[in-house]
């Protein structure tokens, strides 16, 4: 049975070995573009700037999510910074994750991802809102 758990900041470093591979794989494109490295993410998690959620299936960690909460004018947005593991497409895990975000005060969820992740998460009711572009200046 899949379970999703919030990892309090005080325990991030104890859990790091079990979630690092999932987050590192999730950051493949972010690291290549110079947006975020695994070391920077670990520092953000350890200092409480980013929240960590881990996904456990039959006692084994099978995924991890890093979230930044943003207070906007009309919503508290849970912005997914990195998400990795094989649990991502499972409805039961997604529902648990959403409930944990609600408990943290979130009223919306957002993230940036390639078209494949946008298609995947559209199965859970999320919609493409923007297309992000960038380039060196």
C-alpha positions as CSV (number, residue, x, y, z in Angstrom):
1,X,0.0,0.0,0.0
2,X,1.3,3.4,-1.0
3,X,1.6,6.1,1.7
4,X,2.7,9.7,1.3
5,X,4.3,11.4,4.3
6,X,5.5,14.9,5.0
7,X,9.1,15.0,6.3
8,X,9.5,17.7,8.9
9,X,12.6,19.9,8.3
10,X,14.3,18.5,11.4
11,X,14.3,15.1,9.8
12,X,15.3,15.9,6.2
13,X,18.9,14.9,6.7
14,X,18.0,11.6,8.3
15,X,15.7,10.8,5.3
16,X,18.1,12.2,2.6
17,X,19.6,8.9,1.6
18,X,16.2,7.4,0.9
19,X,14.9,10.3,-1.2
20,X,18.0,11.7,-2.9
21,X,18.0,9.4,-6.0
22,X,14.4,10.3,-6.7
23,X,14.9,14.0,-6.4
24,X,18.2,13.9,-8.4
25,X,16.5,12.1,-11.3
26,X,13.7,14.7,-11.1
27,X,16.2,17.5,-11.5
28,X,17.8,16.2,-14.6
29,X,16.5,19.0,-16.8
30,X,16.7,21.7,-14.1
31,X,20.4,20.9,-13.4
32,X,21.2,20.8,-17.2
33,X,19.8,24.3,-17.6
34,X,21.4,25.6,-14.5
35,X,18.2,26.2,-12.6
36,X,18.7,24.0,-9.5
37,X,21.2,21.4,-8.4
38,X,20.6,18.5,-6.0
39,X,22.9,20.2,-3.5
40,X,21.0,23.5,-3.6
41,X,17.7,21.6,-3.2
42,X,19.1,19.7,-0.2
43,X,20.1,23.0,1.4
44,X,16.7,24.5,0.8
45,X,15.0,21.4,2.3
46,X,17.4,21.5,5.3
47,X,16.7,25.1,6.0
48,X,13.0,24.9,5.7
49,X,12.6,27.0,2.5
50,X,11.2,23.9,0.7
51,X,9.0,21.1,2.0
52,X,9.8,17.4,1.5
53,X,7.3,14.6,1.0
54,X,8.3,11.0,0.6
55,X,6.3,8.2,-0.9
56,X,6.5,4.7,0.7
57,X,5.2,1.4,-0.8
58,X,5.4,-1.7,1.4
59,X,8.1,0.0,3.6
60,X,10.3,1.1,0.8
61,X,10.7,4.7,-0.4
62,X,9.6,4.8,-4.0
63,X,9.4,8.5,-4.6
64,X,9.8,12.0,-3.3
65,X,8.5,15.5,-3.9
66,X,9.9,18.9,-3.0
67,X,7.4,21.8,-2.7
68,X,7.7,25.5,-2.2
69,X,4.7,27.2,-0.7
70,X,3.9,30.7,-2.2
71,X,1.4,33.0,-0.6
72,X,-0.3,34.9,-3.5
73,X,-3.1,37.5,-3.4
74,X,-5.9,35.0,-3.8
75,X,-4.3,31.6,-3.0
76,X,-1.6,29.7,-1.1
77,X,0.1,27.8,-3.9
78,X,2.0,24.6,-3.4
79,X,4.6,24.8,-6.3
80,X,6.2,21.5,-7.1
81,X,9.9,22.0,-7.5
82,X,10.9,18.4,-8.1
83,X,9.0,15.2,-8.2
84,X,10.4,11.7,-8.8
85,X,9.7,8.1,-8.5
86,X,7.4,5.5,-9.9
87,X,4.4,6.5,-7.8
88,X,3.6,9.7,-9.8
89,X,0.8,8.2,-11.9
90,X,-1.0,6.5,-9.1
91,X,-4.3,8.2,-8.1
92,X,-4.2,7.0,-4.5
93,X,-0.8,8.5,-3.9
94,X,-1.8,11.7,-5.7
95,X,-4.9,12.1,-3.5
96,X,-2.8,11.6,-0.3
97,X,-0.3,14.2,-1.5
98,X,-3.1,16.7,-2.2
99,X,-4.6,16.1,1.2
100,X,-1.2,16.8,2.9
101,X,-0.9,20.0,0.8
102,X,-4.3,21.1,2.0
103,X,-3.3,20.4,5.6
104,X,-0.3,22.7,5.0
105,X,-2.8,25.4,4.0
106,X,-2.4,25.1,0.2
107,X,-5.4,26.0,-1.9
108,X,-3.8,25.5,-5.3
109,X,-1.1,23.3,-6.8
110,X,1.3,24.3,-9.6
111,X,4.5,23.3,-11.1
112,X,6.6,23.6,-14.2
113,X,7.4,20.6,-16.3
114,X,7.9,19.1,-19.8
115,X,4.9,18.3,-21.9
116,X,5.0,14.7,-20.8
117,X,4.4,15.6,-17.1
118,X,1.7,18.1,-18.1
119,X,-0.1,15.3,-19.9
120,X,0.4,12.9,-17.0
121,X,-1.0,15.3,-14.4
122,X,-3.9,16.3,-16.6
123,X,-5.3,12.9,-15.7
124,X,-5.7,14.2,-12.2
125,X,-7.5,17.4,-13.2
126,X,-4.6,19.8,-13.5
127,X,-4.5,22.0,-16.6
128,X,-1.7,23.7,-18.5
129,X,-1.8,27.3,-17.5
130,X,1.3,28.8,-19.1
131,X,4.1,28.0,-21.4
132,X,7.5,29.1,-20.0
133,X,10.3,30.1,-22.2
134,X,13.8,31.3,-21.5
135,X,17.1,32.2,-23.1
136,X,20.4,33.8,-22.2
137,X,20.6,37.6,-22.5
